[in-house]
Amino acid sequence: MRKYIIEYHTGVRHEVNVNTLEEAQEFALSGLAYTGEKITILDDCNNVVSVARWWEHEPNEDDEVLVQFGSFGFYETWSDI
């Protein structure tokens, strides 16, 4: 098991112990809300390992959408670093 920190950039952070980064990403999605902020996942050394960026507009055809919040905006699929 590895520890990951999910940072919602709203004052909310969660530490999770999971087997893979993908499991940490799934956990992050379970707490997702319309915040207008990116979501960052850090490893146990506080290194950023994955980011879901927020875009404050409706997606275009070529955008890779993780989750959309109506016409308010969307989170782009995870970018692993």
QUITA-V336341 format. One line per field, one symbol per residue. psi: psi as a letter, one per 30 degrees, with the letter a starting at -180 (. if undefined). burial: + if it has 24 or more other C-alpha atoms within 12 Angstrom, else -. A space follows every 10 residues. Layout:
BEGIN
psi: ???
burial: ???
END
This chain:
BEGIN
psi: kkklkjjfhg fkkkkkjlel eeeeeeeeef gkljfgllkk klafggkkfk kjkkkhlkll egkjkekkib gealkllkjk .
burial: ---+++++-- ---+-+---- +--++-+++- -+-+--++++ +++-----++ +++++----- -----+++-- --++++++-- -
END
